[in-house]
Amino acid sequence: MAEAPADAPRAGFALLFSLSMAQFMVVLDFTIVNVALPSIQDGLHVATTTLQWLVSAYAVAFGGFLLLGGRLADVYGRARLYRIGLVVFVAASISGGLAVEPGLLIASRVVQGIGAAMLAPAGLSLLVTSYPDEKERSRALGTYGAIVSAGFASGAVLGGLLVEVTWRLVFFVNVPIGVALLAASLRLLPPDPPGSGRRLDVPGAITVTAGVALLVLAIVRLGDTRQATQPAVLAAVAVLLLAAFVARERRAQAPLLDLALLKDRGIAGANLTMITVGAFNAAQVMLVALYLQEGRGLSPILTGLCFIPQAAGAFALSGPAGRLVPALGPRRVLAIALSLALLALCGAALAVLAGSLPALLAAQFVLGIAARLSQVSSTLAGTRGPVAARSEGTASALLTASRQCGSALGVAIVSAALVAVHGATYHRTAVAVFIAAGFALLGLLATRVVPPAPPHPHTPQPEQHHLFGHRAGGIP
């Protein structure tokens, strides 16, 4: 093999940074709107019952279309779908920023979610396939996970700052980032291989997309209405659609989802764990944001700044985590991450009860570390091996979909708890945070499903995966 050019490491890092920033933008939109909700409500005269859909619409569309987005990346090309997702996401952000009535804003959030569902699995799949060596891949996933985890935590920080000017900047901020990433993709992304000739399973795509979307919608409505009737009907229809999808995939010539993925213990364990990670992460961000503003009377800017420790925690082990995962294996690192999260959430609940802001910020820092460790190790466990290699985009989409569905579930449950529990704000918040700690405990138990490291030792990699390493280099 010829030597890489002198600037190869820099080019490799440029691709890694570009893919990470795309996912940063997607994750950012989970939390950035939360701080802006009161300003949006005043500016567009949005009813209180409608307001929550500015957050939920994005979650429902993102979770519902993720698996389809991953399969489209496998069939039609990862780079192509990555660029299409960027264009859709940016266009929807412009539409949201220009909205003059609630219906258009909610519709824009739905389209944003669809764009994210195309962008996220394609970007993660491009990252995974561009680094065939396990150590290089772990290092790349370490940097990627740090930026993504920081995006989730820093949405509140950026949202608080932008709202002081106008809430519309919460949407417009995506435009320059998206345009820059689109331009970078034309130079940095490896070309898509020739068409695979595989067909898209349209009936399977319809049933699974509708089923997952309705399941997420049922979770959201449960937290919104706190009544079981309507969510139960939605969930029942979702289960029927998902059962029909499984039956379809078993006999389809070109299935949307390779069911063998779910038989792989590493992939199954990684996805189970990511459901719980999404649940406690989304829940604690919402709970802390509400507590700081309602319980301690902080402004949106100060509330956002209180999430800096969590963002810093996501970066704290950026280098070591990339070496820790291959050294200890995904299962052990996942167990460490979930143990840290469990301790941090219990500490955060006690800090709220004691009224100690420094202790709460320290817990946030540890949560950032835990989220980043779990992101790297679960991605490695969920995208490795011969089964995942056949459908990298779908395997990546499964991980993101699992976290998204977990996020919706966590927010719905703790929202219901905040209403059901009586007492002062600090008391209700502490109870809800302890419930979030329960999600971390379930995640810790789920790590036992992941096989001991390495889950797929000495897995041969397809030769073409080395083309990008030869052309653009890896992580120095």
C-alpha positions in Angstrom: 0.0 0.0 0.0 1.3 3.5 -0.9 2.1 5.9 1.8 -0.5 8.4 2.8 0.1 12.0 1.8 1.7 14.3 4.3 -1.6 16.0 5.1 -3.5 12.8 5.6 -4.1 13.0 9.4 -5.4 16.6 9.0 -7.8 15.5 6.2 -8.9 12.5 8.4 -9.6 14.8 11.3 -11.5 17.2 9.0 -13.9 14.4 8.0 -14.3 13.3 11.6 -15.0 16.9 12.8 -17.5 17.5 9.9 -19.5 14.3 10.7 -19.4 15.1 14.4 -20.7 18.6 13.9 -23.6 17.3 11.8 -24.6 15.0 14.6 -24.0 17.9 17.1 -26.5 20.0 15.1 -29.1 17.2 15.2 -28.7 16.5 18.9 -28.6 20.2 19.7 -32.2 20.6 18.5 -33.4 18.2 21.2 -32.6 20.7 23.9 -32.1 24.2 22.4 -35.9 24.8 21.9 -36.7 24.0 25.6 -35.3 27.3 26.9 -37.0 29.2 24.1 -40.5 27.9 24.7 -41.8 30.8 26.9 -40.6 33.4 24.3 -42.2 31.4 21.5 -45.4 31.2 23.4 -45.5 34.9 23.9 -44.4 35.7 20.3 -46.8 33.4 18.5 -49.6 33.3 21.1 -49.3 29.5 21.4 -51.7 27.7 23.7 -50.1 25.8 26.6 -51.5 22.5 25.4 -49.9 23.1 21.9 -46.6 24.3 23.2 -45.1 20.9 24.0 -45.5 19.8 20.5 -42.7 22.1 19.4 -40.4 19.5 21.2 -42.5 16.4 20.7 -43.0 16.8 16.9 -39.3 16.7 16.4 -39.0 13.6 18.6 -41.9 11.7 16.8 -40.6 12.4 13.3 -37.0 11.6 14.2 -37.8 8.4 16.0 -40.3 7.3 13.4 -38.1 7.8 10.3 -34.7 6.7 11.6 -34.8 3.0 10.5 -36.0 4.1 7.0 -33.2 6.6 6.9 -30.6 4.0 7.7 -31.9 1.6 5.1 -32.0 4.4 2.5 -28.3 5.1 3.3 -27.5 1.4 2.7 -29.4 1.2 -0.6 -28.9 4.6 -2.2 -25.5 5.7 -0.8 -24.5 7.2 2.6 -22.8 10.3 1.2 -25.9 11.0 -1.0 -28.4 10.6 1.8 -26.1 12.6 4.2 -26.3 15.6 1.8 -30.0 15.3 1.3 -30.6 15.2 5.0 -28.5 18.4 5.4 -30.6 20.2 2.8 -33.9 19.1 4.3 -32.7 20.0 7.9 -31.5 23.5 6.9 -34.6 24.2 4.8 -36.9 23.2 7.7 -34.8 25.4 10.1 -35.3 28.4 7.8 -39.0 27.7 7.7 -39.2 27.5 11.5 -37.3 30.7 12.0 -39.7 32.5 9.6 -42.9 31.0 11.0 -45.6 33.4 12.0 -48.2 30.9 13.3 -47.9 27.8 15.5 -49.0 25.3 12.8 -46.2 26.2 10.4 -43.6 26.1 13.3 -44.8 22.6 14.3 -44.8 21.4 10.7 -41.2 22.7 10.4 -40.2 20.7 13.4 -41.6 17.6 11.8 -39.6 18.2 8.7 -36.5 18.9 10.8 -37.0 15.5 12.4 -37.2 13.8 9.0 -34.1 15.5 7.8 -32.3 14.4 11.0 -33.5 10.8 10.5 -31.7 10.8 7.1 -28.6 12.7 8.3 -27.8 10.9 11.6 -27.6 7.3 10.5 -25.8 8.2 7.2 -23.2 10.3 9.1 -22.6 7.6 11.8 -22.3 4.9 9.2 -19.8 7.0 7.2 -17.7 7.4 10.3 -17.8 3.7 11.2 -16.8 2.5 7.7 -14.1 5.1 7.3 -12.0 3.8 10.2 -11.6 0.0 9.7 -8.9 -0.4 12.4 -10.4 -1.0 15.9 -8.1 1.4 17.7 -8.6 4.2 15.1 -12.3 3.6 15.1 -12.4 3.8 18.9 -10.4 7.0 18.8 -12.7 8.5 16.2 -15.8 7.5 18.1 -14.3 9.0 21.2 -14.0 12.4 19.6 -17.4 11.9 17.9 -19.1 10.9 21.1 -17.6 13.9 23.0 -18.9 16.4 20.5 -22.4 14.7 20.3 -22.7 14.5 24.1 -21.7 18.1 24.4 -24.3 19.1 21.8 -27.0 17.5 23.9 -25.9 19.3 27.0 -25.0 22.7 25.4 -28.4 23.1 23.7 -29.7 24.8 26.8 -26.6 27.0 27.0 -26.9 28.2 23.4 -30.7 28.5 23.6 -30.5 30.8 26.7 -28.0 33.1 24.9 -30.0 33.3 21.6 -33.4 33.8 23.2 -32.1 37.1 24.7 -31.9 38.4 21.1 -34.9 36.6 19.5 -36.3 33.1 19.7 -36.0 32.9 15.9 -32.2 32.5 16.2 -32.8 29.2 17.8 -33.8 27.9 14.4 -31.6 30.2 12.2 -28.4 29.1 14.0 -28.6 25.8 12.1 -28.4 27.5 8.7 -24.7 28.6 8.6 -23.6 25.4 10.2 -25.6 23.3 7.7 -24.4 25.2 4.7 -20.7 24.9 5.9 -21.2 21.2 6.4 -22.7 20.7 3.0 -19.8 22.5 1.4 -17.3 20.4 3.4 -19.1 17.2 2.4 -18.3 17.8 -1.3 -14.6 17.6 -0.5 -14.3 15.3 2.4 -16.8 12.5 2.0 -15.6 9.3 0.3 -17.6 8.6 -2.9 -20.5 6.2 -2.7 -19.7 2.7 -4.1 -21.6 1.7 -7.3 -25.3 0.9 -6.8 -25.9 -2.3 -4.8 -28.8 -3.3 -6.9 -30.9 -3.9 -3.8 -34.5 -2.8 -3.8 -36.1 -0.8 -1.0 -38.8 -2.8 0.9 -41.6 -0.2 0.5 -44.3 -2.2 2.5 -41.8 -2.8 5.3 -40.8 0.9 5.3 -44.4 2.0 5.6 -45.2 -0.4 8.5 -42.1 0.1 10.6 -42.1 3.9 10.1 -45.8 4.2 11.1 -45.3 1.7 13.9 -42.3 3.4 15.5 -43.8 6.9 15.0 -47.1 5.8 16.7 -45.1 4.2 19.5 -43.2 7.4 20.2 -46.4 9.4 19.8 -48.1 7.1 22.4 -45.3 7.8 24.8 -45.4 11.5 24.3 -49.2 11.6 24.7 -49.0 9.6 27.9 -46.8 12.3 29.4 -49.0 15.0 27.9 -52.4 13.7 29.0 -51.5 11.5 31.9 -54.5 9.3 30.8 -54.1 5.7 29.6 -56.9 5.4 27.0 -55.6 7.3 24.0 -51.9 6.3 24.5 -53.0 2.6 24.9 -54.9 2.7 21.6 -51.9 4.3 19.9 -49.6 1.8 21.4 -51.8 -1.2 20.5 -51.9 0.0 16.8 -48.1 0.5 16.9 -47.5 -3.1 18.2 -49.8 -4.5 15.5 -47.9 -2.6 12.8 -44.5 -3.6 14.2 -45.6 -7.3 14.3 -46.7 -7.0 10.7 -43.3 -5.5 9.9 -41.5 -8.5 11.5 -43.7 -10.9 9.6 -43.0 -9.0 6.4 -39.2 -9.0 6.9 -39.1 -12.7 7.4 -40.3 -13.4 3.9 -39.1 -10.3 2.0 -36.4 -10.8 -0.6 -34.8 -7.5 0.2 -35.8 -6.8 3.8 -35.6 -3.3 5.3 -34.1 -4.7 8.5 -31.9 -7.7 8.7 -33.5 -9.5 11.6 -30.2 -11.2 12.2 -29.1 -7.9 13.7 -31.4 -8.4 16.6 -30.0 -11.9 17.2 -26.5 -10.5 17.7 -25.9 -10.1 21.5 -23.6 -7.1 21.0 -26.1 -5.2 18.9 -29.1 -6.2 21.0 -27.3 -5.2 24.3 -26.1 -1.9 22.8 -29.6 -0.9 21.7 -31.2 -1.9 25.1 -28.6 0.1 26.9 -29.1 3.1 24.6 -32.8 3.2 25.3 -32.0 3.7 29.0 -29.2 6.3 28.2 -31.7 8.3 26.2 -34.3 8.1 28.9 -32.2 9.4 31.8 -30.3 11.9 29.7 -33.4 13.6 28.2 -35.2 13.4 31.5 -32.5 15.0 33.6 -31.9 17.8 31.1 -35.6 18.8 31.2 -35.8 18.4 35.0 -32.7 20.4 35.8 -33.8 23.2 33.3 -37.2 23.4 35.0 -35.8 23.3 38.5 -33.3 26.0 37.9 -35.9 28.4 36.5 -38.9 27.5 38.6 -37.3 26.4 41.8 -34.3 28.7 42.0 -35.6 31.6 39.8 -32.6 31.7 37.4 -32.8 33.5 34.1 -32.6 31.5 30.8 -29.0 32.6 30.3 -27.9 31.5 33.8 -29.9 28.3 33.4 -28.1 27.5 30.2 -24.7 28.3 31.7 -25.4 25.7 34.4 -25.2 23.0 31.8 -21.6 23.9 30.9 -20.3 21.3 33.5 -22.2 18.6 31.7 -20.8 19.7 28.3 -17.3 19.8 29.9 -17.7 16.3 31.3 -18.5 15.1 27.7 -15.1 16.3 26.6 -13.2 15.4 29.8 -12.2 11.9 28.6 -12.1 12.5 24.9 -8.7 11.0 24.4 -8.7 8.3 27.2 -12.1 7.0 26.2 -10.9 6.1 22.8 -8.2 3.9 24.3 -10.4 2.6 27.2 -13.0 1.0 25.1 -10.7 -1.4 23.1 -8.6 -2.1 26.2 -11.5 -3.1 28.4 -14.2 -3.9 25.8 -17.6 -2.3 25.3 -19.3 -4.4 28.0 -17.1 -3.3 30.8 -17.0 0.3 29.7 -20.8 0.4 29.4 -21.1 -1.0 32.9 -18.7 1.7 34.2 -20.6 4.4 32.3 -24.0 3.3 33.7 -22.6 2.9 37.2 -21.3 6.5 37.0 -24.7 7.7 35.7 -26.5 5.9 38.5 -24.3 7.5 41.2 -24.5 10.9 39.6 -28.3 10.9 39.3 -28.7 9.9 42.9 -26.3 12.6 43.8 -28.2 15.1 41.8 -31.4 14.2 43.5 -29.8 14.6 46.9 -28.3 17.9 45.8 -31.8 19.2 44.8 -33.2 18.1 48.2 -30.3 19.9 50.0 -30.5 23.0 47.8 -26.8 22.7 46.9 -26.1 24.1 43.4 -22.4 23.2 43.5 -23.2 19.6 44.2 -25.8 19.6 41.4 -23.2 21.0 38.9 -20.7 18.3 40.0 -23.3 15.6 39.3 -23.9 17.2 35.9 -20.2 16.9 35.1 -20.1 13.2 36.0 -23.2 12.6 33.9 -21.4 14.2 30.9 -18.6 11.7 31.3 -21.0 8.8 31.7 -23.0 9.8 28.6 -19.8 10.0 26.5 -18.5 6.7 27.6 -21.8 5.0 26.9 -22.0 6.6 23.5 -18.6 5.3 22.4 -18.9 1.8 23.8 -22.5 1.2 22.6 -21.7 2.5 19.1 -18.7 0.1 18.9 -20.7 -2.8 20.2 -23.7 -2.1 18.0 -21.9 -1.6 14.7 -19.3 -4.4 14.8 -19.2 -7.8 13.4 -20.2 -9.6 10.1 -23.9 -9.0 10.6 -23.5 -5.2 11.1 -21.0 -5.0 8.3 -23.7 -6.0 5.8 -26.0 -3.1 6.9 -23.9 -0.4 8.6 -26.5 2.3 7.9 -29.3 0.2 9.5 -27.2 -0.8 12.5 -26.3 2.8 13.1 -30.0 3.9 12.7 -31.0 1.3 15.2 -28.8 2.8 17.9 -30.0 6.3 17.2 -33.6 5.2 17.1 -33.2 3.4 20.4 -31.8 6.5 22.1 -34.6 8.6 20.6 -37.4 6.3 21.8 -35.7 6.2 25.2 -35.7 10.0 25.3 -39.4 10.2 24.6 -40.1 7.5 27.2 -38.0 9.2 29.9 -39.5 12.6 29.4 -43.0 11.3 29.4 -42.5 9.3 32.6 -40.8 12.1 34.6 -43.3 14.7 33.3 -46.1 12.6 34.7 -44.2 12.2 38.0 -43.8 15.9 38.4 -47.6 16.3 38.2 -48.5 13.2 40.3 -46.1 14.1 43.2 -47.3 16.9 45.5 -45.1 19.3 47.4 -42.5 22.0 46.7 -40.6 22.2 43.4 -37.4 20.8 44.9 -39.3 17.8 46.4 -41.1 16.9 43.1 -37.9 17.4 41.1 -35.9 15.1 43.4 -38.4 12.3 43.1 -38.4 12.6 39.3 -34.6 12.5 39.3 -34.6 9.4 41.4 -36.9 7.9 38.7 -34.3 8.9 36.1 -31.8 7.0 38.2 -34.0 4.0 37.9 -33.4 4.1 34.1 -29.7 4.1 34.7 -30.1 1.0 36.9 -32.0 -0.7 34.1 -29.3 0.2 31.7 -26.6 -1.3 34.0 -28.6 -4.6 34.1 -28.9 -4.4 30.2 -25.1 -4.3 29.8 -25.1 -8.0 30.8 -26.6 -8.8 27.4 -23.4 -7.6 25.7 -20.9 -10.4 25.4 -17.5 -10.1 27.0 -14.9 -8.2 25.0 -14.2 -8.4 22.2 -17.8 -9.3 21.0 -16.5 -10.2 17.5 -12.8 -10.8 17.8 -10.6 -10.5 14.8 -13.5 -9.7 12.5 -12.2 -9.4 8.9 -13.0 -6.0 7.4 -13.9 -5.6 3.7 -10.9 -4.3 1.7 -12.7 -1.4 0.3 -13.1 0.2 3.7 -9.3 0.9 3.6 -9.7 3.2 0.6 -10.6 6.2 2.7 -7.8 5.5 5.2 -5.3 5.4 2.2 -6.8 8.6 0.7 -7.4 10.8 3.7 -5.6 9.2 6.7 -6.9 8.5 10.1 -6.8 10.1 13.5 -3.2 11.1 14.6 
